[in-house]
Amino acid sequence: MNRRHERATKAILDISGDILEKKDLPEILDKITSTVGILFEYKRVVLTLWDKNYNVWYSTFYGLKEEEIKALKGRIMSREERALVLNEKYRMSNSYFIPEEDNPLIKKVLPGSSVGEWKSLDALIVPLRIKGKIIGIISLDEPISGKRPTEESLKSIEIFADQASLAIENEKMIRKEMKFAQKLKTLNDISRELSKLVDLENLFYRIPELISKTYKLPFVGLGIFDGENITFKHYATQFKKIDKPLISKLERGLVGWVAHNKKTLYVKDVSKDPRYFKYFEETRSELVIPVLSEGNLLGVLDFQSNEVDYFTSEDILILENLTDQIAITLKNSQLFEKIKNEKKMQEFFISMISHDLKTPLQVILGYTDLLKNDKYSNIIQENVKKINEILNKAGIYSKLEVGYKENLERRNVKRIIETLITSFEKDLNKKNIEIILNVEDIYIESFSVLENIFQNLIENSIKFSYVNSKIEIYSENYKRHIVINVKNYGKNIPDEMKEEVFERFKKLDFKAKGTGLGLAIVKKAVDLHRGEVWIEDSPDGGTVFKVKLLKKIDR
């Protein structure tokens, strides 16, 4: 017995050396399992480790044929079955011996065994314990001696099992520390890579890819907050293919809860949380972290795993630190975009002054000698008005382009539109166009450029409406937002131009007079209000410009 004990101690020292040499856990477990079989003379040994929820997460085998291993892997003992066999009734020393004739997992009644003889359905289970908690078991079968165990014979096996448990726990701790160190290194690597990226679109796509690769997560998404919803256009996923952006409304699901409360949320088992909104069947745990800058919500990072309780407290700490870095990077990228836009505006003004103002100024200069003749004064006035319109629109557009600073105020949308309609009376009479207004008395938070949205849409509708037609302006009232519709009965806009018309200098008709800035101002002003603008064809002919605006803007 002493010689066997010495051999067991040597085997454990060898295994500890393997751990220090950072050998893989499966290799170490295989060595423990084969050592038990060889040292204690059992033909078949199975070592099984459990996770913190007592589910089997790894098994290794000694002395079993391939088909037997496949059969065992397909037949995992349930918790209820484990409770039946790990019962004080079968306790022998610190292990459990379940005789064939009293095995609770065998349905049929079997005759009693000859005293001391091992039977084919006997079971010997030696627990692997750490601080009194079972982390797994060693199942032994077919002793070479053909004898059932005694308490005395079990002592050496249990001593070895205790030492093996410590070795396994040490390996897990070393592996955990190495993993944590690697994640910290990766955090630093990601932070360095993020600092090099200044293009927002590239940045948004790159962030989920980097994190997903590092943490081996099947879904990582970066959602951007638009004042009402969280929109995921940028994500890395191994789940089902996604063909369009994912949109999460405030207060709906875990993402909505985080956006509303601006706090990190970790749900270990999503099936047990009523707030969870299922999008992927495979999701088992989910971590959502808000991306904040000076207390303002920029978006959220959403991490989903197909394993229950996948994230450790260290993971959450690392990912929160990474999210802080991402918030800084996003802010820096936005500043970079602002500088680029300011440069574009300089180029735009040079172009406008050299080109757009040249024609009306030449006309004015040509008629200055004829001022005494009244019939030319109208021509001069028209061209002065044209210059004024160009300068006004350019000024508004430049403010919107480089960053608009103004306090929000509650304004009545209907009153604003009514006032604007009266200013177009002359243009409406000229083409005999009637405006039909059907807008509710709705107050929304807005900036002064709200007027420019409707001014340009009405002006555009008059310009492209047929003579003797009408323009309809009507509202749709929702809980958090409104939609204002401006419908004209002019020529339809081709589908391929429905987005282009909101770009600077894009005109619906190249023959039409104008700066090409009107609809670009509409788009910029709507974006400032965190709204949306789009164009639809009307079933009864003509075009509808639809403007969605939030009632309350979260800044």
LINPETA-V853508 format. One record per residue. N is the residue number from 0. RES is the residue in one small letter. PHI is phi in whole degrees, 0 to 359 (NA if undefined). Layout:
# LINPETA-V853508
[[N,RES,PHI] [N,RES,PHI]]
This chain:
# LINPETA-V853508
[[0,m,NA] [1,n,297] [2,r,297] [3,r,296] [4,h,297] [5,e,297] [6,r,295] [7,a,295] [8,t,297] [9,k,297] [10,a,298] [11,i,295] [12,l,298] [13,d,297] [14,i,295] [15,s,299] [16,g,296] [17,d,299] [18,i,296] [19,l,296] [20,e,280] [21,k,62] [22,k,287] [23,d,295] [24,l,301] [25,p,304] [26,e,296] [27,i,293] [28,l,294] [29,d,301] [30,k,293] [31,i,298] [32,t,297] [33,s,293] [34,t,297] [35,v,300] [36,g,297] [37,i,287] [38,l,291] [39,f,257] [40,e,61] [41,y,240] [42,k,285] [43,r,227] [44,v,222] [45,v,233] [46,l,253] [47,t,235] [48,l,253] [49,w,249] [50,d,273] [51,k,293] [52,n,261] [53,y,65] [54,n,266] [55,v,292] [56,w,242] [57,y,199] [58,s,225] [59,t,224] [60,f,229] [61,y,224] [62,g,82] [63,l,260] [64,k,283] [65,e,303] [66,e,292] [67,e,290] [68,i,297] [69,k,299] [70,a,295] [71,l,294] [72,k,296] [73,g,276] [74,r,231] [75,i,271] [76,m,296] [77,s,284] [78,r,298] [79,e,297] [80,e,293] [81,r,297] [82,a,297] [83,l,291] [84,v,271] [85,l,273] [86,n,243] [87,e,304] [88,k,303] [89,y,255] [90,r,294] [91,m,223] [92,s,59] [93,n,256] [94,s,242] [95,y,225] [96,f,244] [97,i,249] [98,p,289] [99,e,307] [100,e,288] [101,d,229] [102,n,281] [103,p,292] [104,l,269] [105,i,260] [106,k,285] [107,k,270] [108,v,279] [109,l,246] [110,p,291] [111,g,297] [112,s,267] [113,s,295] [114,v,305] [115,g,84] [116,e,272] [117,w,284] [118,k,254] [119,s,297] [120,l,253] [121,d,293] [122,a,222] [123,l,239] [124,i,237] [125,v,248] [126,p,289] [127,l,257] [128,r,240] [129,i,228] [130,k,52] [131,g,82] [132,k,261] [133,i,283] [134,i,255] [135,g,172] [136,i,218] [137,i,247] [138,s,259] [139,l,245] [140,d,218] [141,e,60] [142,p,296] [143,i,301] [144,s,289] [145,g,76] [146,k,254] [147,r,289] [148,p,288] [149,t,243] [150,e,301] [151,e,295] [152,s,290] [153,l,282] [154,k,305] [155,s,296] [156,i,296] [157,e,292] [158,i,299] [159,f,297] [160,a,298] [161,d,296] [162,q,293] [163,a,295] [164,s,300] [165,l,297] [166,a,297] [167,i,296] [168,e,295] [169,n,299] [170,e,298] [171,k,296] [172,m,293] [173,i,298] [174,r,297] [175,k,296] [176,e,294] [177,m,296] [178,k,296] [179,f,297] [180,a,297] [181,q,293] [182,k,293] [183,l,298] [184,k,297] [185,t,296] [186,l,304] [187,n,296] [188,d,296] [189,i,297] [190,s,301] [191,r,296] [192,e,292] [193,l,298] [194,s,294] [195,k,273] [196,l,269] [197,v,240] [198,d,280] [199,l,299] [200,e,299] [201,n,299] [202,l,298] [203,f,298] [204,y,284] [205,r,287] [206,i,304] [207,p,300] [208,e,298] [209,l,298] [210,i,290] [211,s,300] [212,k,294] [213,t,292] [214,y,264] [215,k,52] [216,l,261] [217,p,287] [218,f,213] [219,v,225] [220,g,230] [221,l,253] [222,g,259] [223,i,256] [224,f,274] [225,d,248] [226,g,102] [227,e,227] [228,n,235] [229,i,255] [230,t,248] [231,f,260] [232,k,265] [233,h,237] [234,y,203] [235,a,241] [236,t,216] [237,q,251] [238,f,281] [239,k,299] [240,k,294] [241,i,246] [242,d,260] [243,k,216] [244,p,301] [245,l,272] [246,i,241] [247,s,244] [248,k,280] [249,l,302] [250,e,72] [251,r,252] [252,g,75] [253,l,291] [254,v,298] [255,g,298] [256,w,297] [257,v,295] [258,a,298] [259,h,287] [260,n,266] [261,k,57] [262,k,227] [263,t,293] [264,l,225] [265,y,238] [266,v,247] [267,k,292] [268,d,221] [269,v,295] [270,s,293] [271,k,256] [272,d,247] [273,p,295] [274,r,284] [275,y,293] [276,f,252] [277,k,284] [278,y,242] [279,f,249] [280,e,298] [281,e,280] [282,t,296] [283,r,242] [284,s,224] [285,e,214] [286,l,238] [287,v,234] [288,i,236] [289,p,286] [290,v,263] [291,l,242] [292,s,227] [293,e,53] [294,g,84] [295,n,268] [296,l,281] [297,l,264] [298,g,172] [299,v,218] [300,l,251] [301,d,244] [302,f,242] [303,q,236] [304,s,237] [305,n,268] [306,e,238] [307,v,292] [308,d,51] [309,y,283] [310,f,269] [311,t,270] [312,s,298] [313,e,293] [314,d,302] [315,i,297] [316,l,299] [317,i,297] [318,l,291] [319,e,293] [320,n,297] [321,l,296] [322,t,298] [323,d,300] [324,q,296] [325,i,296] [326,a,300] [327,i,297] [328,t,296] [329,l,298] [330,k,298] [331,n,299] [332,s,294] [333,q,296] [334,l,295] [335,f,298] [336,e,298] [337,k,297] [338,i,298] [339,k,298] [340,n,294] [341,e,298] [342,k,295] [343,k,298] [344,m,295] [345,q,300] [346,e,297] [347,f,296] [348,f,294] [349,i,299] [350,s,297] [351,m,296] [352,i,295] [353,s,282] [354,h,241] [355,d,294] [356,l,274] [357,k,298] [358,t,295] [359,p,296] [360,l,294] [361,q,296] [362,v,297] [363,i,298] [364,l,300] [365,g,293] [366,y,256] [367,t,298] [368,d,287] [369,l,253] [370,l,302] [371,k,292] [372,n,268] [373,d,298] [374,k,294] [375,y,268] [376,s,296] [377,n,296] [378,i,297] [379,i,297] [380,q,298] [381,e,299] [382,n,287] [383,v,295] [384,k,299] [385,k,296] [386,i,298] [387,n,297] [388,e,297] [389,i,299] [390,l,295] [391,n,298] [392,k,292] [393,a,296] [394,g,295] [395,i,296] [396,y,298] [397,s,296] [398,k,296] [399,l,290] [400,e,287] [401,v,266] [402,g,124] [403,y,259] [404,k,240] [405,e,194] [406,n,283] [407,l,284] [408,e,223] [409,r,278] [410,r,231] [411,n,270] [412,v,297] [413,k,298] [414,r,296] [415,i,298] [416,i,292] [417,e,301] [418,t,297] [419,l,295] [420,i,301] [421,t,297] [422,s,287] [423,f,257] [424,e,304] [425,k,297] [426,d,294] [427,l,293] [428,n,294] [429,k,300] [430,k,254] [431,n,52] [432,i,253] [433,e,257] [434,i,258] [435,i,255] [436,l,254] [437,n,223] [438,v,242] [439,e,289] [440,d,284] [441,i,239] [442,y,260] [443,i,225] [444,e,285] [445,s,203] [446,f,259] [447,s,297] [448,v,289] [449,l,304] [450,e,299] [451,n,294] [452,i,300] [453,f,283] [454,q,301] [455,n,288] [456,l,291] [457,i,293] [458,e,302] [459,n,296] [460,s,294] [461,i,297] [462,k,299] [463,f,253] [464,s,278] [465,y,287] [466,v,297] [467,n,62] [468,s,242] [469,k,218] [470,i,237] [471,e,252] [472,i,237] [473,y,217] [474,s,243] [475,e,234] [476,n,253] [477,y,241] [478,k,299] [479,r,253] [480,h,211] [481,i,234] [482,v,234] [483,i,257] [484,n,253] [485,v,241] [486,k,247] [487,n,240] [488,y,250] [489,g,269] [490,k,289] [491,n,293] [492,i,267] [493,p,303] [494,d,304] [495,e,291] [496,m,254] [497,k,295] [498,e,262] [499,e,297] [500,v,297] [501,f,272] [502,e,274] [503,r,298] [504,f,69] [505,k,272] [506,k,245] [507,l,290] [508,d,218] [509,f,296] [510,k,278] [511,a,288] [512,k,279] [513,g,149] [514,t,274] [515,g,78] [516,l,252] [517,g,304] [518,l,286] [519,a,294] [520,i,295] [521,v,303] [522,k,298] [523,k,296] [524,a,292] [525,v,293] [526,d,300] [527,l,302] [528,h,274] [529,r,57] [530,g,250] [531,e,221] [532,v,224] [533,w,207] [534,i,239] [535,e,230] [536,d,281] [537,s,273] [538,p,302] [539,d,264] [540,g,98] [541,g,88] [542,t,226] [543,v,242] [544,f,268] [545,k,248] [546,v,238] [547,k,260] [548,l,229] [549,l,288] [550,k,285] [551,k,226] [552,i,259] [553,d,272] [554,r,260]]
